[in-house]
């Protein structure tokens, strides 16, 4: 009897933005806000940063605001270097941001206030997850799907999965490794720097790696 | 109708709308505002209600009726919420309530979800039956006159949720507050694809040469839109770059302030034959569409702005845009990615020069702008967001919902 292959079911997510009612106009209020807002808000401003289009200068909303509105460039570099996928919980991630800001405040204790209108607003999201109706049972189908699914689907499987699965692992590499034993391909996908690309850029890398693998498989078969 | 959006809006948005509609099918969704015609709210409702109906949701749209006193008062409230000094007496607030009480008797408020738009019908919440009630604020309330906001807040806090266009407009009210930006309809007369002949027809009608770089700002003649600053920027650009400037707005028949600004603009333009000041009559959507498509660079150099959807309109047409860093404009222009944000006349002139001298960069940013609008500022996204808020309020306490 043929072994059943577990297909890859493409899903995607859509979020609506909700205000927490909290804002900050200087670094001390900002630090306090990060320390006290709910975990959904910390998650939104860090892990969900890649849902939004933005310049490739920063890796989370906190660093973005510190750089662009507070104009504390060194602080924004420190904040950008925090990798949210290094932490086991949002609480640990929050503590790291607070630690970075506290260290900065020791040397620069009186940062200025931002201009009116440039305040930081702490938000959170409600996320809806739904199936796209696209599934792949082999590498060729997977390649076709990757080329055509919405960016929100790539986001869900490449970024959102990292917190869902833990250990910074994405759904794509997990499926390729677990179902087909494609450890090298999975490794290449895991080596894509998640902070240095747009989602379309991630899609291009995925296509390049999977296409090369499909070509290799075909050559072996002939 | 919804099929017409296929291939235009993100596929996932249509899919999600269908999934949500499966759960909300045959349930009723009532929208109430104060006018059927004129203004962005009526414009978007005219097109959104049929979409919801087609999804199988019992969507209805009603308007409240009032006398001159009522609408004078609500105009004052509108101005005060935007920060202008206005004094609203207790008698005026009482009249506001009374008119809403009368409307509550006249209107059928029985629906599974009710979305009340803006301050005019806000007191209707006092007459709510069961169901989910949401208040949608389309106004910039980031710096309101405190006593006016305080009076209105008494009503707003009784809703299950409030919805604002921009995060900084949200006010602490003790109720759930969502952020839903407005949107444009890609199939409307103002945004649909047009033929080359239609563009040329408009250019001929307004005596605009088709073969020169065209800078365009479409907006009311209002100081907050900084038309004088736009002319000054154009003059700085002109030193090394040939171009013409088109300022297109509506005639200011009912706005004495508008007449004054228009005169200032004409004086500032002096007799420069390359500055075209166009007074477009109502229902000029097709001409606006054509002008935006004919433009080389589109400006929205506002000093203060509600949301500034003209930015999304231009981006949807793949145009490089330059906007003042105010209101909802920074949500639409990701600086250096989908356009440029500016803080001064000089900055505006510099960015125009960059665009005129780098056609490849202009095309690249224009294309990214169009995709950004596709993913964030089209009517299907706003429709899905309204339905999502309703659905999430019925599933309160969950931050992730699986459909």
HADDOCK unambig.tbl for C-alpha pairs under 7 A between the chains (distance, minus, plus):
assign (segid A and resid 16 and name CA) (segid B and resid 385 and name CA) 6.51 0.50 0.50
assign (segid A and resid 17 and name CA) (segid B and resid 178 and name CA) 5.77 0.50 0.50
assign (segid A and resid 17 and name CA) (segid B and resid 179 and name CA) 5.27 0.50 0.50
assign (segid A and resid 18 and name CA) (segid B and resid 177 and name CA) 5.76 0.50 0.50
assign (segid A and resid 18 and name CA) (segid B and resid 178 and name CA) 4.21 0.50 0.50
assign (segid A and resid 18 and name CA) (segid B and resid 179 and name CA) 5.75 0.50 0.50
assign (segid A and resid 19 and name CA) (segid B and resid 167 and name CA) 6.62 0.50 0.50
assign (segid A and resid 19 and name CA) (segid B and resid 177 and name CA) 5.50 0.50 0.50
assign (segid A and resid 19 and name CA) (segid B and resid 178 and name CA) 5.86 0.50 0.50
assign (segid A and resid 19 and name CA) (segid B and resid 179 and name CA) 6.83 0.50 0.50
assign (segid A and resid 21 and name CA) (segid B and resid 171 and name CA) 6.73 0.50 0.50
assign (segid A and resid 21 and name CA) (segid B and resid 172 and name CA) 5.27 0.50 0.50
assign (segid A and resid 54 and name CA) (segid B and resid 334 and name CA) 6.07 0.50 0.50
assign (segid A and resid 55 and name CA) (segid B and resid 337 and name CA) 6.33 0.50 0.50
assign (segid A and resid 121 and name CA) (segid B and resid 167 and name CA) 6.61 0.50 0.50
assign (segid A and resid 121 and name CA) (segid B and resid 168 and name CA) 6.81 0.50 0.50
assign (segid A and resid 125 and name CA) (segid B and resid 399 and name CA) 6.89 0.50 0.50
assign (segid A and resid 126 and name CA) (segid B and resid 399 and name CA) 4.56 0.50 0.50
assign (segid A and resid 126 and name CA) (segid B and resid 400 and name CA) 5.82 0.50 0.50
assign (segid A and resid 127 and name CA) (segid B and resid 399 and name CA) 6.10 0.50 0.50
assign (segid A and resid 127 and name CA) (segid B and resid 400 and name CA) 4.73 0.50 0.50
assign (segid A and resid 127 and name CA) (segid B and resid 401 and name CA) 6.16 0.50 0.50
assign (segid A and resid 128 and name CA) (segid B and resid 400 and name CA) 5.83 0.50 0.50
assign (segid A and resid 128 and name CA) (segid B and resid 401 and name CA) 4.76 0.50 0.50
assign (segid A and resid 128 and name CA) (segid B and resid 402 and name CA) 5.65 0.50 0.50
assign (segid A and resid 128 and name CA) (segid B and resid 403 and name CA) 6.95 0.50 0.50
assign (segid A and resid 129 and name CA) (segid B and resid 401 and name CA) 6.23 0.50 0.50
assign (segid A and resid 129 and name CA) (segid B and resid 402 and name CA) 4.72 0.50 0.50
assign (segid A and resid 129 and name CA) (segid B and resid 403 and name CA) 6.15 0.50 0.50
assign (segid A and resid 130 and name CA) (segid B and resid 402 and name CA) 5.93 0.50 0.50
assign (segid A and resid 130 and name CA) (segid B and resid 403 and name CA) 5.06 0.50 0.50
assign (segid A and resid 150 and name CA) (segid B and resid 11 and name CA) 6.97 0.50 0.50
assign (segid A and resid 150 and name CA) (segid B and resid 12 and name CA) 6.37 0.50 0.50
